[in-house]
Amino acid sequence: MPIEQEQRHAYFDRDLRIEAYNLSGIVQKFPNYFHEFYVIGFVEGGKRHLWCKGKEYDLGAGDLILFSPRDNHFCAPLGGEVLDYRALNIQPEVMRAAAQEITGTAFTPVFTRNVVFQSELAQSVGEVYGAILSQAPRLQKEEAFYFLLEQVLRDYAAPLDESATPGPDQTVQALCAYMEQHFSENVTLDELLSMTSFGKSYLIRTFTRQVGVSPYRYLQTVRLERAKRFLEQGVAPIDAASMAGFSDQSHFTNFFKEFIGLTPKQYQRIFTDAPPGADGQAPQ
């Protein structure tokens, strides 16, 4: 039986202002992590075990995946099967604007479900992805995008202030804010402790329980998100690594691919002017 070749493709659509991802032939395990954006994706082939916000799911072809910003999650292959996955990454400001267009109300949506098994919406995600990849007319792309979002928001979203999931307490929020402000510095556990009345072990356990990732993983995630913004602005990967607080270029590249599925150079290429049908394909 021939081995499926691993492929990693990503595109940025300037009309919709969203990213479209396709990972195929992938056996990579993705560590515990969160995004600052929304993800609407589906499994096109293969099987995965997903952990998300303390719950576990066995995923297969046709299953829809919904992540709100900061939904921590990680996944691994089931039975050694390779993954074929497509997704749309939507920045919060784009989602808020679309939600207001669709509902007539300004609100920040939160997905009420992370997995919808055997969802008909998987096909709708594929249609938006296909329209982006084929450089379809803007009207066609917008119709497909808003048709998808209308169904997702109607069936699987609620306003942020109605979300049943409690956020971190004020102390943990302050720790998060500190790391977000000092992400490029060598933040130490003692610095974080000075902001609390906790012991070291209690701080780590409390933070991890409330946020879903450890303090160090949170800091690395913030650094990664900042690095992505630098890359999108055209900053060279070696400079983006330093500006975001990574110790060296090699560590940055390995960390980036482990969590994003692309190298920094591959990620940066999706924000060049080359359209997907020309040279917008991420190099292998």
FIRO-510786 format. One line per 2 residues: their letters; for each residue x negated, y, z negated of N, C-alpha, C. Coordinates in nm, 2 decimals. Each point is the difference from the previous one (the first is absolute). Layout:
REM residues N
a) X,Y,Z,X,Y,Z,X,Y,Z | ...
END
This chain:
REM residues 284
mp) -0.09,-0.12,0.00,0.09,0.12,0.00,-0.09,0.12,0.00 | 0.02,0.10,0.10,-0.09,0.11,0.00,0.02,0.10,-0.11
ie) -0.10,0.06,-0.05,0.01,0.10,-0.11,0.04,0.13,0.06 | 0.10,0.06,-0.06,0.05,0.13,0.04,-0.10,0.11,-0.03
qe) -0.03,0.08,0.10,-0.10,0.11,-0.01,0.06,0.11,-0.09 | -0.09,0.04,-0.10,0.05,0.11,-0.09,0.00,0.13,0.08
qr) 0.11,0.07,-0.02,0.02,0.13,0.07,0.05,0.10,-0.11 | -0.05,0.12,0.01,0.05,0.11,-0.09,0.02,0.12,0.09
ha) 0.12,0.05,0.01,0.04,0.11,0.08,0.07,0.10,-0.08 | -0.03,0.13,0.02,0.07,0.11,-0.07,0.01,0.12,0.09
yf) 0.12,0.06,-0.01,0.02,0.12,0.09,0.07,0.11,-0.08 | -0.03,0.12,0.03,0.07,0.12,-0.06,0.09,0.06,0.11
dr) 0.13,0.01,-0.03,0.09,0.07,0.10,0.02,0.14,-0.05 | -0.04,0.10,0.09,0.01,0.14,-0.04,0.14,0.05,0.01
dl) 0.08,-0.06,0.08,0.14,0.04,0.00,0.08,-0.03,-0.12 | -0.02,-0.13,-0.05,0.07,-0.04,-0.12,-0.08,0.03,-0.13
ri) -0.13,0.02,0.02,-0.10,0.02,-0.11,0.00,-0.11,-0.09 | -0.01,-0.12,0.05,-0.01,-0.13,-0.08,-0.11,-0.08,0.06
ea) -0.05,-0.10,-0.08,-0.09,-0.10,0.04,0.07,-0.13,0.03 | -0.05,-0.07,0.11,0.05,-0.13,0.03,-0.11,-0.10,-0.01
yn) 0.02,-0.11,-0.07,-0.10,-0.09,-0.03,0.04,-0.14,0.06 | -0.10,-0.07,0.05,0.02,-0.14,0.04,-0.13,-0.08,-0.04
ls) 0.02,-0.10,-0.09,-0.11,-0.08,-0.04,0.04,-0.14,0.04 | -0.08,-0.07,0.08,0.03,-0.14,0.04,-0.12,-0.09,-0.01
gi) 0.03,-0.12,-0.03,-0.11,-0.10,-0.02,-0.08,0.02,-0.12 | 0.07,0.07,-0.10,-0.07,0.04,-0.12,0.02,-0.10,-0.11
vq) -0.11,-0.04,-0.07,0.00,-0.08,-0.12,-0.05,0.07,-0.12 | -0.03,0.13,0.02,-0.06,0.08,-0.11,0.10,0.01,-0.11
kf) -0.05,-0.01,-0.13,0.08,0.03,-0.11,-0.01,0.15,-0.04 | 0.11,0.07,-0.02,-0.01,0.14,-0.04,0.02,0.02,-0.15
pn) -0.09,0.07,-0.06,0.00,0.01,-0.15,0.11,0.09,-0.05 | 0.02,0.00,-0.13,0.10,0.09,-0.06,-0.03,0.15,0.03
yf) 0.10,0.07,0.05,-0.02,0.13,0.06,0.13,0.07,0.01 | 0.00,0.13,0.02,0.12,0.07,0.03,-0.03,0.10,0.11
he) 0.11,0.04,0.07,-0.01,0.11,0.10,0.06,0.13,-0.05 | -0.04,0.11,0.06,0.06,0.12,-0.03,0.12,0.03,0.10
fy) 0.02,-0.09,0.09,0.11,0.01,0.10,0.10,-0.11,0.00 | 0.10,0.01,0.08,0.10,-0.11,0.01,-0.04,-0.10,0.10
vi) 0.03,-0.12,-0.02,-0.03,-0.11,0.10,0.13,-0.07,0.03 | 0.03,-0.01,0.13,0.11,-0.09,0.04,-0.06,-0.10,0.10
gf) -0.01,-0.12,-0.04,-0.06,-0.10,0.09,0.07,-0.14,0.00 | -0.05,-0.09,0.08,0.05,-0.13,0.00,-0.10,-0.10,0.04
ve) 0.02,-0.12,-0.05,-0.08,-0.12,0.04,0.05,-0.05,0.13 | -0.09,0.00,0.10,0.04,-0.05,0.13,-0.04,-0.15,0.02
gg) -0.10,-0.04,-0.08,-0.05,-0.14,0.01,-0.08,-0.03,-0.12 | -0.01,-0.13,-0.04,-0.08,-0.04,-0.11,0.08,0.01,-0.13
kr) -0.07,-0.03,-0.11,0.06,0.00,-0.13,-0.09,0.07,-0.10 | 0.06,0.07,-0.10,-0.08,0.08,-0.10,0.07,-0.01,-0.13
hl) -0.09,0.00,-0.11,0.05,0.01,-0.13,-0.02,0.15,-0.04 | 0.10,0.07,-0.04,-0.01,0.14,-0.03,0.03,0.02,-0.15
wc) -0.08,0.08,-0.07,0.03,0.05,-0.13,0.03,0.15,0.01 | 0.11,0.04,-0.06,0.03,0.14,0.01,0.08,0.04,-0.13
kg) -0.06,0.09,-0.07,0.06,0.06,-0.12,0.05,-0.11,-0.10 | -0.08,-0.10,-0.02,0.03,-0.11,-0.09,0.08,-0.11,0.05
ke) 0.05,0.01,0.12,0.08,-0.11,0.06,-0.08,-0.07,0.11 | 0.03,-0.12,0.03,-0.07,-0.08,0.10,0.10,-0.05,0.11
yd) -0.05,0.00,0.12,0.08,-0.04,0.12,-0.08,-0.09,0.09 | 0.06,-0.10,0.06,-0.05,-0.08,0.11,0.06,0.06,0.13
lg) -0.09,0.05,0.09,0.05,0.07,0.12,-0.02,-0.09,0.12 | 0.09,0.01,0.10,-0.02,-0.06,0.12,0.05,0.08,0.12
ag) 0.00,-0.05,0.12,0.04,0.08,0.12,0.14,0.05,-0.02 | 0.02,0.13,0.03,0.13,0.06,0.00,0.03,0.07,-0.13
dl) -0.09,0.00,-0.10,0.02,0.06,-0.13,-0.04,0.15,0.00 | 0.08,0.08,-0.05,-0.02,0.15,0.00,-0.07,0.04,-0.13
il) -0.10,0.09,0.01,-0.07,0.04,-0.12,0.01,0.16,-0.01 | 0.04,0.04,-0.12,0.02,0.14,-0.02,-0.08,0.05,-0.12
fs) -0.09,0.09,0.02,-0.08,0.06,-0.11,0.02,0.15,-0.01 | 0.04,0.04,-0.12,0.00,0.15,-0.03,-0.14,0.04,-0.04
pr) -0.03,0.13,0.01,-0.14,0.04,-0.05,-0.02,-0.05,-0.14 | -0.12,-0.05,-0.03,-0.05,-0.05,-0.13,0.06,-0.13,-0.04
dn) 0.07,-0.07,0.09,0.04,-0.14,-0.04,-0.12,-0.09,0.01 | -0.06,-0.04,-0.11,-0.12,-0.08,0.00,0.04,-0.14,0.05
hf) -0.09,-0.06,0.09,0.02,-0.13,0.06,-0.13,-0.06,0.04 | 0.01,-0.13,0.02,-0.11,-0.07,0.06,0.05,-0.13,0.05
ca) -0.07,-0.06,0.10,0.05,-0.12,0.07,-0.12,-0.09,0.04 | 0.04,-0.13,0.02,-0.10,-0.10,0.04,0.07,-0.10,0.10
pl) -0.07,-0.07,0.08,0.06,-0.09,0.10,0.05,-0.12,-0.08 | 0.11,-0.06,0.06,0.05,-0.13,-0.05,-0.04,-0.11,0.09
gg) -0.05,-0.10,-0.06,-0.04,-0.12,0.08,-0.10,0.03,0.11 | -0.08,0.10,-0.02,-0.10,0.04,0.10,0.05,0.05,0.13
ev) 0.13,0.04,0.01,0.06,0.05,0.12,-0.04,0.14,0.03 | -0.02,0.03,0.13,-0.04,0.13,0.04,0.12,0.10,0.00
ld) -0.02,0.12,-0.02,0.10,0.10,-0.01,0.01,0.08,0.13 | 0.13,0.02,0.04,0.03,0.10,0.11,0.10,0.09,-0.06
yr) -0.04,0.13,-0.01,0.07,0.10,-0.08,0.01,0.13,0.07 | 0.12,0.06,0.00,0.01,0.13,0.06,0.07,0.09,-0.10
al) -0.05,0.13,0.00,0.05,0.09,-0.10,0.00,0.15,0.05 | 0.08,0.08,-0.06,0.00,0.14,0.02,-0.03,0.07,-0.13
ni) -0.10,0.08,0.00,-0.05,0.08,-0.12,0.05,0.14,0.01 | 0.08,0.04,-0.10,0.07,0.13,0.01,-0.04,0.09,-0.12
qp) -0.05,0.11,0.03,-0.04,0.10,-0.11,0.12,0.05,-0.07 | -0.01,0.03,-0.13,0.12,0.05,-0.07,0.07,0.12,0.06
ev) -0.08,0.09,0.05,0.07,0.12,0.05,0.08,-0.03,0.13 | -0.05,-0.10,0.08,0.08,-0.04,0.12,0.12,-0.08,-0.05
mr) -0.01,-0.08,-0.10,0.12,-0.08,-0.05,0.10,0.10,-0.06 | -0.04,0.10,-0.08,0.09,0.09,-0.06,0.08,0.08,0.11
aa) -0.08,0.05,0.11,0.07,0.07,0.10,0.10,-0.09,0.08 | -0.04,-0.12,0.02,0.09,-0.09,0.07,0.12,-0.04,-0.08
aq) -0.02,-0.02,-0.13,0.11,-0.03,-0.09,0.10,0.12,0.00 | -0.04,0.12,0.00,0.09,0.12,0.00,0.07,0.00,0.13
ei) -0.07,-0.03,0.11,0.07,0.00,0.14,0.11,-0.10,0.00 | -0.03,-0.12,-0.06,0.10,-0.11,0.01,0.12,0.02,-0.10
tg) -0.03,0.04,-0.12,0.10,0.01,-0.11,0.06,0.14,-0.02 | -0.07,0.10,0.05,0.04,0.14,-0.03,-0.04,0.05,-0.14
ta) -0.07,-0.09,-0.07,-0.04,0.04,-0.14,-0.15,-0.01,-0.01 | -0.06,0.10,-0.06,-0.15,0.00,-0.02,-0.02,-0.09,-0.12
ft) -0.07,-0.11,0.02,-0.04,-0.09,-0.11,-0.12,-0.09,0.03 | -0.06,-0.05,-0.10,-0.12,-0.09,0.01,0.05,-0.14,-0.02
pv) 0.01,-0.08,0.11,0.05,-0.14,-0.02,-0.10,-0.09,-0.07 | 0.06,-0.10,-0.07,-0.08,-0.11,-0.05,0.07,-0.13,0.04
ft) -0.08,-0.09,0.05,0.05,-0.13,0.05,0.05,-0.08,-0.12 | 0.12,-0.05,0.00,0.05,-0.08,-0.11,-0.04,-0.15,0.01
rn) -0.05,-0.04,0.12,-0.04,-0.13,0.02,-0.14,0.00,0.07 | -0.09,-0.09,-0.03,-0.13,-0.01,0.07,0.00,-0.10,0.11
vv) 0.09,-0.10,-0.01,0.01,-0.11,0.10,0.14,-0.02,0.03 | 0.03,-0.01,0.13,0.13,-0.04,0.05,-0.02,-0.12,0.09
fq) 0.04,-0.12,-0.05,-0.03,-0.12,0.08,0.08,-0.01,0.13 | -0.06,-0.04,0.10,0.07,-0.02,0.13,0.09,0.11,0.04
se) -0.06,0.12,0.00,0.08,0.12,0.03,0.00,0.03,0.15 | 0.12,0.05,0.04,0.02,0.04,0.14,-0.08,0.13,0.03
la) -0.03,0.07,-0.11,-0.08,0.12,0.02,-0.14,-0.02,0.05 | -0.05,-0.12,-0.02,-0.14,-0.03,0.05,0.00,0.03,0.15
qs) 0.10,-0.03,0.08,0.00,0.03,0.14,0.00,0.15,0.02 | 0.07,0.07,-0.08,-0.01,0.15,0.01,-0.13,0.06,-0.02
vg) -0.08,-0.06,-0.10,-0.14,0.04,-0.02,-0.08,-0.02,0.12 | 0.02,-0.12,0.06,-0.07,-0.04,0.12,0.03,0.09,0.12
ev) 0.12,0.05,0.01,0.04,0.09,0.10,-0.07,0.14,-0.01 | -0.01,0.05,-0.12,-0.07,0.12,-0.02,-0.15,-0.02,0.03
yg) -0.06,-0.11,-0.05,-0.14,-0.03,0.03,-0.02,0.00,0.15 | 0.09,-0.08,0.07,-0.01,-0.01,0.15,0.01,0.13,0.07
ai) 0.09,0.08,-0.04,0.02,0.13,0.06,-0.13,0.09,-0.01 | -0.06,-0.01,-0.12,-0.13,0.08,-0.02,-0.11,-0.06,0.08
ls) -0.01,-0.13,0.01,-0.11,-0.06,0.07,0.01,0.03,0.15 | 0.13,0.00,0.05,0.02,0.02,0.15,0.00,0.14,0.04
qa) -0.02,0.09,-0.10,0.01,0.15,0.03,0.14,0.03,0.06 | 0.10,-0.05,-0.06,0.14,0.03,0.05,0.03,0.15,-0.01
pr) 0.10,0.05,0.07,0.04,0.14,-0.02,0.03,0.03,-0.14 | -0.02,0.12,-0.04,0.02,0.04,-0.14,0.15,-0.03,-0.04
lq) 0.10,0.03,0.08,0.13,-0.03,-0.04,0.02,-0.15,-0.03 | -0.06,-0.09,0.08,0.02,-0.14,-0.03,-0.07,-0.04,-0.13
ke) -0.11,0.06,-0.03,-0.07,-0.03,-0.13,0.08,0.05,-0.12 | 0.05,0.12,0.02,0.08,0.06,-0.11,0.13,-0.07,-0.03
ea) 0.06,-0.05,0.11,0.13,-0.07,-0.02,-0.03,-0.13,-0.08 | -0.11,-0.07,0.05,-0.03,-0.13,-0.07,-0.04,0.02,-0.15
fy) -0.08,0.11,-0.02,-0.04,0.03,-0.14,0.11,0.04,-0.09 | 0.09,0.08,0.05,0.11,0.05,-0.09,0.11,-0.11,-0.02
fl) 0.01,-0.09,0.10,0.09,-0.11,-0.01,-0.04,-0.09,-0.11 | -0.13,-0.03,0.00,-0.06,-0.09,-0.10,0.01,0.07,-0.14
le) -0.04,0.13,-0.01,0.00,0.06,-0.13,0.14,0.01,-0.06 | 0.10,0.03,0.09,0.14,0.01,-0.05,0.04,-0.13,-0.07
qv) -0.03,-0.11,0.06,0.04,-0.13,-0.06,-0.08,-0.03,-0.13 | -0.13,0.03,0.00,-0.08,-0.02,-0.12,0.05,0.08,-0.11
lr) 0.02,0.13,0.02,0.04,0.09,-0.10,0.14,-0.03,-0.05 | 0.09,-0.04,0.08,0.14,-0.04,-0.04,0.00,-0.12,-0.08
dy) -0.08,-0.10,0.03,0.01,-0.13,-0.06,-0.10,-0.03,-0.12 | -0.12,0.07,0.01,-0.11,-0.04,-0.09,-0.07,0.12,-0.06
aa) 0.06,0.11,-0.02,-0.06,0.12,-0.06,0.09,0.08,-0.09 | -0.06,0.06,-0.10,0.07,0.09,-0.09,-0.08,0.12,-0.03
pl) 0.06,0.11,-0.04,-0.08,0.12,-0.03,-0.10,-0.03,-0.12 | -0.11,0.07,0.00,-0.10,-0.02,-0.10,0.05,0.02,-0.14
de) 0.09,0.10,-0.02,0.05,0.02,-0.13,0.11,-0.10,-0.05 | 0.03,-0.09,0.09,0.10,-0.11,-0.03,-0.07,-0.13,-0.01
sa) -0.14,0.00,0.02,-0.07,-0.13,0.00,0.00,-0.06,-0.14 | 0.02,-0.13,-0.01,0.01,-0.06,-0.13,-0.14,-0.03,-0.06
tp) -0.10,0.02,0.08,-0.14,-0.03,-0.05,-0.06,0.11,-0.07 | -0.03,-0.01,-0.13,-0.06,0.11,-0.08,-0.14,0.03,0.05
gp) -0.04,0.12,-0.01,-0.13,0.04,0.04,-0.09,-0.01,-0.12 | -0.13,0.02,0.02,-0.10,0.01,-0.11,0.03,0.11,-0.10
dq) -0.04,-0.03,-0.13,0.03,0.11,-0.10,-0.10,0.11,0.02 | 0.02,0.11,-0.08,-0.08,0.12,0.02,-0.15,-0.02,-0.01
tv) -0.04,-0.08,-0.09,-0.14,-0.03,-0.02,-0.06,-0.06,0.12 | 0.06,-0.10,0.06,-0.05,-0.07,0.11,0.01,0.09,0.13
qa) 0.11,0.08,0.01,0.00,0.10,0.10,-0.11,0.09,0.00 | -0.04,0.04,-0.12,-0.12,0.10,-0.01,-0.13,-0.07,0.04
lc) -0.01,-0.13,-0.03,-0.12,-0.07,0.04,0.00,-0.01,0.16 | 0.11,-0.03,0.06,0.01,-0.01,0.14,-0.04,0.14,0.06
ay) 0.06,0.11,-0.05,-0.03,0.13,0.05,-0.15,0.03,-0.01 | -0.06,-0.04,-0.11,-0.14,0.03,-0.02,-0.08,-0.07,0.11
me) 0.03,-0.13,0.03,-0.08,-0.07,0.10,0.03,0.06,0.14 | 0.12,0.04,0.02,0.03,0.06,0.13,-0.08,0.13,0.02
qh) -0.02,0.08,-0.11,-0.07,0.12,0.01,-0.15,-0.02,0.01 | -0.05,-0.10,-0.07,-0.15,-0.03,0.00,-0.04,-0.12,0.07
fs) 0.07,-0.04,0.11,-0.02,-0.12,0.07,-0.14,-0.02,0.06 | -0.07,0.11,0.03,-0.13,0.00,0.06,-0.12,-0.01,-0.11
en) 0.04,0.00,-0.12,-0.10,0.00,-0.11,-0.01,-0.14,-0.06 | -0.10,-0.02,-0.08,-0.02,-0.12,-0.07,0.08,-0.01,-0.13
vt) 0.13,-0.02,0.02,0.09,-0.01,-0.12,-0.03,-0.12,-0.09 | -0.01,0.03,-0.13,-0.03,-0.11,-0.09,0.12,-0.03,-0.09
ld) 0.00,-0.12,-0.06,0.11,-0.04,-0.09,0.00,0.09,-0.12 | -0.12,0.05,-0.05,-0.01,0.09,-0.11,0.08,0.13,0.03
el) -0.02,0.05,0.12,0.07,0.12,0.04,0.15,-0.02,-0.01 | 0.05,-0.11,0.05,0.15,-0.03,-0.01,0.04,-0.01,-0.14
ls) -0.08,-0.07,-0.09,0.03,-0.02,-0.14,0.01,0.13,-0.07 | -0.08,0.10,0.04,0.00,0.13,-0.07,0.14,0.07,0.02
mt) 0.08,-0.04,0.09,0.13,0.06,0.03,0.11,-0.08,-0.08 | -0.03,-0.10,-0.07,0.10,-0.08,-0.07,-0.05,-0.03,-0.14
sf) 0.09,-0.07,-0.07,-0.03,-0.05,-0.13,-0.02,-0.16,0.00 | -0.02,-0.05,0.12,-0.01,-0.14,0.03,-0.14,-0.06,-0.03
gk) -0.01,-0.13,-0.02,-0.13,-0.07,0.01,-0.02,-0.04,0.15 | -0.12,-0.04,0.03,-0.03,-0.03,0.14,0.09,-0.12,0.06
sy) 0.01,-0.10,-0.08,0.08,-0.12,0.05,0.15,0.04,0.01 | 0.05,0.08,-0.09,0.14,0.04,0.00,0.03,0.09,0.12
li) -0.10,0.09,0.02,0.02,0.09,0.11,0.01,-0.07,0.14 | -0.09,-0.10,0.02,0.00,-0.07,0.12,0.13,-0.08,0.02
rt) 0.04,-0.07,-0.11,0.12,-0.08,0.00,0.13,0.08,0.03 | 0.00,0.12,-0.08,0.12,0.08,0.02,0.01,0.06,0.13
ft) -0.11,0.05,0.05,0.00,0.07,0.14,0.04,-0.11,0.10 | -0.06,-0.12,0.00,0.03,-0.10,0.10,0.14,-0.04,-0.01
rq) 0.06,-0.01,-0.12,0.14,-0.04,-0.01,0.09,0.10,0.06 | -0.03,0.13,-0.02,0.09,0.10,0.04,-0.02,0.04,0.15
vg) -0.12,-0.01,0.05,-0.03,0.05,0.14,0.00,-0.12,0.09 | -0.03,-0.12,-0.04,-0.01,-0.11,0.08,-0.14,-0.04,0.05
vs) -0.09,0.09,-0.02,-0.14,-0.02,0.03,-0.09,0.05,-0.11 | -0.12,-0.04,-0.02,-0.09,0.04,-0.10,-0.04,0.14,0.02
py) -0.06,0.07,-0.10,-0.05,0.14,0.02,-0.11,0.00,0.12 | -0.09,-0.09,0.00,-0.10,0.00,0.10,0.06,-0.02,0.14
ry) 0.09,-0.10,0.01,0.07,-0.02,0.13,0.08,0.12,0.04 | 0.06,0.07,-0.10,0.07,0.12,0.04,-0.09,0.11,0.05
lq) -0.12,0.02,-0.06,-0.10,0.10,0.05,-0.04,-0.04,0.14 | -0.03,-0.13,0.02,-0.05,-0.04,0.13,0.11,0.02,0.11
tv) 0.12,-0.02,-0.04,0.11,0.02,0.09,0.02,0.15,0.04 | -0.01,0.08,-0.10,0.00,0.15,0.02,-0.11,0.04,0.10
rl) -0.12,-0.05,-0.03,-0.12,0.02,0.09,0.03,-0.04,0.14 | 0.05,-0.12,0.01,0.03,-0.05,0.13,0.10,0.08,0.08
er) 0.11,0.05,-0.07,0.09,0.09,0.07,-0.06,0.13,0.04 | -0.09,0.05,-0.09,-0.07,0.13,0.04,-0.09,-0.02,0.12
ak) -0.07,-0.12,0.00,-0.08,-0.03,0.11,0.07,-0.01,0.13 | 0.12,-0.06,0.00,0.09,-0.01,0.12,0.03,0.14,0.05
rf) 0.03,0.09,-0.09,0.04,0.14,0.04,-0.13,0.06,0.07 | -0.12,-0.02,-0.06,-0.12,0.06,0.06,-0.02,-0.06,0.14
le) 0.02,-0.13,0.02,-0.02,-0.07,0.13,0.10,0.06,0.10 | 0.12,0.02,-0.04,0.11,0.05,0.09,-0.04,0.14,0.04
qg) -0.07,0.08,-0.08,-0.05,0.13,0.04,-0.12,0.00,0.08 | -0.06,-0.11,0.03,-0.12,-0.01,0.09,-0.13,-0.01,-0.07
va) 0.00,-0.01,-0.14,-0.12,0.00,-0.07,-0.07,-0.14,0.02 | -0.13,0.00,0.03,-0.07,-0.12,0.02,0.01,-0.10,-0.11
pi) 0.01,-0.13,0.02,0.02,-0.10,-0.11,-0.10,0.02,-0.11 | -0.13,0.02,0.04,-0.10,0.01,-0.11,0.02,0.12,-0.09
da) 0.05,0.11,0.06,0.03,0.12,-0.08,0.14,-0.02,-0.08 | 0.09,-0.07,0.06,0.13,-0.02,-0.06,-0.02,-0.09,-0.13
as) -0.10,-0.10,0.01,-0.03,-0.08,-0.11,-0.05,0.08,-0.12 | -0.10,0.08,0.03,-0.06,0.09,-0.10,0.10,0.09,-0.06
ma) 0.08,0.07,0.08,0.10,0.10,-0.05,0.10,-0.07,-0.08 | 0.04,-0.12,0.02,0.10,-0.07,-0.07,-0.05,-0.07,-0.13
gf) -0.13,0.00,-0.02,-0.06,-0.05,-0.12,-0.05,-0.14,0.00 | -0.01,-0.06,0.12,-0.06,-0.13,0.01,-0.15,0.00,0.00
sd) -0.06,-0.10,-0.06,-0.14,0.00,-0.03,-0.09,-0.01,0.12 | 0.05,-0.07,0.10,-0.08,-0.01,0.12,0.09,-0.04,0.12
qs) -0.06,0.01,0.12,0.08,-0.03,0.12,0.05,-0.14,0.01 | -0.09,-0.10,-0.04,0.03,-0.14,0.01,0.12,-0.03,-0.09
hf) -0.01,0.04,-0.12,0.11,-0.02,-0.10,0.13,0.05,0.05 | -0.01,0.12,0.06,0.12,0.07,0.05,0.06,-0.08,0.11
tn) -0.08,-0.04,0.10,0.05,-0.08,0.11,0.06,-0.13,-0.04 | -0.06,-0.07,-0.09,0.05,-0.13,-0.04,0.13,0.02,-0.08
ff) 0.01,0.10,-0.09,0.12,0.03,-0.08,0.11,0.04,0.10 | -0.03,0.08,0.09,0.10,0.06,0.09,0.07,-0.12,0.08
ke) -0.08,-0.09,0.06,0.05,-0.11,0.08,0.08,-0.10,-0.09 | -0.05,-0.02,-0.12,0.06,-0.09,-0.09,0.14,0.04,-0.04
fi) 0.03,0.13,-0.01,0.13,0.05,-0.04,0.08,0.05,0.12 | -0.06,0.05,0.10,0.08,0.06,0.11,0.01,-0.10,0.12
gl) -0.09,-0.09,0.01,0.00,-0.09,0.11,-0.08,0.05,0.12 | -0.05,0.12,0.00,-0.08,0.06,0.11,-0.12,0.05,-0.06
tp) -0.11,0.02,0.08,-0.12,0.07,-0.04,0.03,0.15,0.00 | -0.07,0.09,-0.07,0.02,0.14,0.01,0.00,0.05,0.14
kq) -0.09,-0.05,0.09,-0.01,0.05,0.14,0.12,-0.04,0.07 | 0.05,-0.12,-0.02,0.12,-0.05,0.07,0.12,0.09,-0.05
yq) 0.01,0.03,-0.13,0.11,0.08,-0.04,-0.01,0.14,0.06 | -0.12,0.06,0.00,-0.01,0.14,0.05,0.04,0.00,0.15
ri) -0.02,-0.10,0.08,0.03,0.00,0.14,0.15,0.01,0.03 | 0.08,-0.04,-0.09,0.14,0.01,0.03,0.05,0.15,-0.01
ft) -0.08,0.09,-0.04,0.03,0.14,-0.01,-0.07,0.08,0.11 | -0.06,-0.07,0.10,-0.06,0.07,0.11,0.11,0.03,0.10
da) -0.04,0.07,0.11,0.10,0.04,0.10,0.04,-0.11,0.10 | -0.08,-0.11,0.00,0.03,-0.11,0.09,0.13,-0.07,-0.03
pp) 0.09,-0.01,0.10,0.13,-0.07,-0.02,-0.02,-0.15,-0.02 | 0.09,-0.07,-0.06,-0.01,-0.14,-0.02,-0.02,-0.08,0.12
ga) 0.07,0.04,0.11,-0.02,-0.08,0.12,-0.13,0.02,0.08 | -0.07,0.11,-0.05,-0.13,0.02,0.07,-0.11,-0.06,-0.09
dg) -0.05,0.08,-0.10,-0.11,-0.05,-0.08,0.03,0.01,-0.15 | 0.13,0.00,-0.03,0.04,0.02,-0.14,-0.01,-0.13,-0.08
qa) -0.03,-0.11,0.06,-0.01,-0.12,-0.07,-0.12,-0.01,-0.08 | 0.02,-0.04,-0.13,-0.12,-0.01,-0.09,-0.09,-0.10,0.05
pq) -0.13,0.02,0.00,-0.10,-0.10,0.04,0.00,-0.12,-0.09 | -0.04,-0.11,0.06,0.00,-0.12,-0.08,-0.14,-0.01,-0.07
END
